[in-house]
Amino acid sequence: MHRITLLGKPGCHLCEDARAVIARVAGELGVPWEEISIDSSEELREKYWEMIPVTLIDGVQHDFWRVDETRLRAALST
């Protein structure tokens, strides 16, 4: 079973858009997901601050800035 992680931060409008897509797709496919703020870790902030929101699938970077619903669904069906 796959797991989605959304890396973002409070007040990020692109993160809100990504959250909506991920919640919809994950809900339909029964895939667990979590959201982590890059503000929770200096390492995350340094690595991802210019790319948020970042989508990880099973800990591997899948997308950044925007979540493409079709591409996300395809990745989760493998």
MDAnalysis code that builds the backbone (N, CA, C; Angstrom):
import MDAnalysis as mda
import numpy as np

u = mda.Universe.empty(234, n_residues=78, atom_resindex=np.repeat(np.arange(78), 3), trajectory=True)
u.add_TopologyAttr("name", ["N", "CA", "C"] * 78)
u.add_TopologyAttr("resid", np.arange(1, 79))
u.add_TopologyAttr("resname", ["MET", "HIS", "ARG", "ILE", "THR", "LEU", "LEU", "GLY", "LYS", "PRO", "GLY", "CYS", "HIS", "LEU", "CYS", "GLU", "ASP", "ALA", "ARG", "ALA", "VAL", "ILE", "ALA", "ARG", "VAL", "ALA", "GLY", "GLU", "LEU", "GLY", "VAL", "PRO", "TRP", "GLU", "GLU", "ILE", "SER", "ILE", "ASP", "SER", "SER", "GLU", "GLU", "LEU", "ARG", "GLU", "LYS", "TYR", "TRP", "GLU", "MET", "ILE", "PRO", "VAL", "THR", "LEU", "ILE", "ASP", "GLY", "VAL", "GLN", "HIS", "ASP", "PHE", "TRP", "ARG", "VAL", "ASP", "GLU", "THR", "ARG", "LEU", "ARG", "ALA", "ALA", "LEU", "SER", "THR"])
u.atoms.positions = np.array([
    [0.847, -1.181, 0.000],
    [0.000, 0.000, 0.000],
    [0.886, 1.234, 0.000],
    [0.537, 2.187, -0.819],
    [1.277, 3.449, -0.894],
    [0.883, 4.375, 0.254],
    [1.706, 5.397, 0.462],
    [1.420, 6.450, 1.434],
    [1.870, 7.774, 0.831],
    [1.003, 8.779, 0.937],
    [1.290, 10.110, 0.403],
    [1.661, 11.032, 1.560],
    [2.679, 11.846, 1.339],
    [3.047, 12.888, 2.294],
    [3.039, 14.214, 1.555],
    [2.349, 15.178, 2.120],
    [2.322, 16.535, 1.578],
    [3.181, 17.410, 2.475],
    [4.213, 18.009, 1.898],
    [5.069, 18.949, 2.627],
    [4.644, 20.354, 2.247],
    [4.320, 21.147, 3.225],
    [3.875, 22.508, 2.974],
    [4.143, 23.373, 4.180],
    [3.370, 24.468, 4.277],
    [3.469, 25.322, 5.457],
    [2.176, 26.124, 5.561],
    [1.869, 26.592, 6.746],
    [0.651, 27.383, 6.937],
    [0.664, 28.644, 6.065],
    [-0.514, 28.998, 5.550],
    [-0.650, 30.205, 4.763],
    [-0.244, 30.073, 3.306],
    [0.070, 28.892, 2.866],
    [0.504, 28.638, 1.492],
    [-0.721, 28.282, 0.641],
    [-1.091, 29.169, -0.297],
    [-2.286, 28.910, -1.100],
    [-2.111, 27.724, -2.040],
    [-0.914, 27.494, -2.547],
    [-0.693, 26.310, -3.382],
    [-0.821, 25.028, -2.560],
    [-0.454, 25.111, -1.270],
    [-0.586, 23.956, -0.384],
    [-2.060, 23.610, -0.188],
    [-2.898, 24.630, -0.102],
    [-4.336, 24.387, 0.041],
    [-4.884, 23.679, -1.190],
    [-4.449, 24.098, -2.370],
    [-4.873, 23.441, -3.607],
    [-4.397, 21.991, -3.643],
    [-3.133, 21.776, -3.267],
    [-2.569, 20.425, -3.260],
    [-3.305, 19.544, -2.263],
    [-3.615, 20.090, -1.100],
    [-4.323, 19.346, -0.062],
    [-5.673, 18.846, -0.583],
    [-6.384, 19.699, -1.303],
    [-7.698, 19.322, -1.830],
    [-7.584, 18.165, -2.824],
    [-6.608, 18.236, -3.723],
    [-6.417, 17.171, -4.718],
    [-6.013, 15.876, -4.029],
    [-5.053, 15.958, -3.120],
    [-4.575, 14.761, -2.428],
    [-5.683, 14.132, -1.592],
    [-6.427, 14.936, -0.873],
    [-7.518, 14.404, -0.045],
    [-8.547, 13.681, -0.905],
    [-8.887, 14.259, -2.044],
    [-9.870, 13.646, -2.942],
    [-9.357, 12.312, -3.487],
    [-8.144, 12.320, -4.053],
    [-7.583, 11.116, -4.663],
    [-7.331, 10.041, -3.612],
    [-6.731, 10.421, -2.506],
    [-6.441, 9.453, -1.442],
    [-7.736, 8.852, -0.893],
    [-8.752, 9.676, -0.732],
    [-10.032, 9.192, -0.241],
    [-10.672, 8.210, -1.194],
    [-10.644, 8.522, -2.467],
    [-11.237, 7.636, -3.468],
    [-10.493, 6.310, -3.587],
    [-9.165, 6.365, -3.454],
    [-8.353, 5.158, -3.624],
    [-8.040, 4.439, -2.318],
    [-8.431, 5.038, -1.202],
    [-8.154, 4.423, 0.090],
    [-6.686, 4.433, 0.472],
    [-5.979, 5.471, 0.041],
    [-4.546, 5.596, 0.315],
    [-4.353, 6.530, 1.510],
    [-3.599, 6.111, 2.516],
    [-3.347, 7.003, 3.650],
    [-2.443, 8.165, 3.240],
    [-2.661, 9.311, 3.907],
    [-1.806, 10.459, 3.633],
    [-1.643, 11.291, 4.889],
    [-0.587, 12.066, 4.882],
    [-0.290, 12.957, 6.003],
    [0.244, 14.261, 5.459],
    [0.153, 15.277, 6.279],
    [0.700, 16.582, 5.914],
    [1.719, 16.989, 6.973],
    [2.873, 17.443, 6.513],
    [3.944, 17.868, 7.408],
    [4.360, 19.284, 7.021],
    [4.452, 20.154, 7.997],
    [4.910, 21.516, 7.748],
    [6.432, 21.535, 7.661],
    [6.943, 22.221, 6.653],
    [8.399, 22.342, 6.554],
    [8.952, 23.173, 7.705],
    [8.085, 23.904, 8.393],
    [8.517, 24.679, 9.555],
    [8.813, 23.790, 10.764],
    [8.469, 22.505, 10.668],
    [8.691, 21.596, 11.792],
    [10.135, 21.113, 11.880],
    [10.925, 21.394, 10.853],
    [12.286, 20.889, 10.823],
    [13.169, 21.811, 9.990],
    [14.310, 22.151, 10.518],
    [15.251, 22.979, 9.766],
    [15.691, 22.269, 8.498],
    [15.869, 20.972, 8.568],
    [16.273, 20.183, 7.401],
    [15.218, 20.258, 6.294],
    [13.944, 20.082, 6.658],
    [12.866, 20.176, 5.666],
    [12.780, 21.585, 5.079],
    [12.895, 22.571, 5.928],
    [12.813, 23.961, 5.482],
    [13.937, 24.276, 4.482],
    [15.152, 23.863, 4.795],
    [16.283, 24.126, 3.904],
    [16.149, 23.392, 2.572],
    [15.661, 22.171, 2.627],
    [15.581, 21.345, 1.423],
    [14.424, 21.737, 0.502],
    [13.268, 22.122, 1.086],
    [12.056, 22.266, 0.281],
    [11.454, 23.657, 0.229],
    [12.005, 24.666, 0.904],
    [11.321, 25.949, 1.033],
    [10.967, 26.603, -0.295],
    [11.733, 26.390, -1.351],
    [11.423, 26.984, -2.651],
    [10.496, 26.127, -3.497],
    [10.158, 24.930, -3.036],
    [9.395, 24.002, -3.867],
    [8.002, 23.685, -3.336],
    [7.627, 24.184, -2.165],
    [6.354, 23.769, -1.586],
    [5.172, 24.211, -2.433],
    [4.122, 23.431, -2.420],
    [3.982, 22.145, -1.761],
    [4.740, 21.049, -2.515],
    [5.227, 20.099, -1.759],
    [5.940, 18.950, -2.309],
    [5.138, 17.704, -1.956],
    [4.930, 16.857, -2.942],
    [4.223, 15.602, -2.722],
    [5.230, 14.457, -2.766],
    [5.206, 13.636, -1.728],
    [6.032, 12.439, -1.679],
    [5.114, 11.226, -1.748],
    [5.534, 10.216, -2.454],
    [4.837, 8.936, -2.444],
    [5.834, 7.916, -1.915],
    [5.468, 7.309, -0.820],
    [6.347, 6.337, -0.153],
    [7.723, 6.933, 0.131],
    [7.738, 8.222, 0.499],
    [8.977, 8.894, 0.876],
    [9.812, 9.409, -0.276],
    [9.345, 9.217, -1.515],
    [10.088, 9.654, -2.699],
    [9.360, 10.840, -3.323],
    [10.100, 11.893, -3.656],
    [9.475, 13.083, -4.224],
    [8.775, 12.741, -5.532],
    [7.529, 13.158, -5.615],
    [6.702, 12.904, -6.797],
    [6.413, 14.197, -7.563],
    [6.010, 15.237, -6.885],
    [5.632, 16.510, -7.498],
    [6.056, 17.660, -6.597],
    [6.084, 18.857, -7.173],
    [6.232, 20.070, -6.372],
    [5.487, 21.194, -7.062],
    [5.157, 22.223, -6.316],
    [4.367, 23.391, -6.698],
    [2.909, 23.053, -6.964],
    [2.639, 22.147, -7.866],
    [1.257, 21.775, -8.194],
    [1.139, 20.256, -8.179],
    [-0.039, 19.775, -7.799],
    [-0.299, 18.336, -7.839],
    [-1.158, 18.064, -9.064],
    [-0.639, 17.262, -9.963],
    [-1.383, 16.858, -11.147],
    [-2.185, 15.611, -10.770],
    [-3.499, 15.749, -10.751],
    [-4.360, 14.659, -10.286],
    [-4.186, 13.391, -11.118],
    [-4.116, 13.515, -12.414],
    [-3.961, 12.346, -13.286],
    [-2.637, 11.643, -13.013],
    [-1.589, 12.420, -12.885],
    [-0.261, 11.846, -12.623],
    [-0.207, 11.177, -11.246],
    [-0.860, 11.792, -10.256],
    [-0.905, 11.216, -8.914],
    [-1.648, 9.889, -8.936],
    [-2.796, 9.854, -9.587],
    [-3.566, 8.609, -9.686],
    [-2.761, 7.509, -10.367],
    [-2.060, 7.855, -11.431],
    [-1.250, 6.874, -12.154],
    [-0.146, 6.312, -11.262],
    [0.511, 7.170, -10.516],
    [1.587, 6.726, -9.635],
    [1.072, 5.811, -8.526],
    [-0.133, 6.087, -8.056],
    [-0.689, 5.277, -6.972],
    [-1.257, 3.955, -7.449],
    [-1.435, 3.800, -8.737],
    [-2.008, 2.555, -9.244],
    [-0.923, 1.561, -9.653],
    [0.336, 1.913, -9.414],
    [1.421, 0.975, -9.733],
    [1.853, 0.219, -8.519],
])
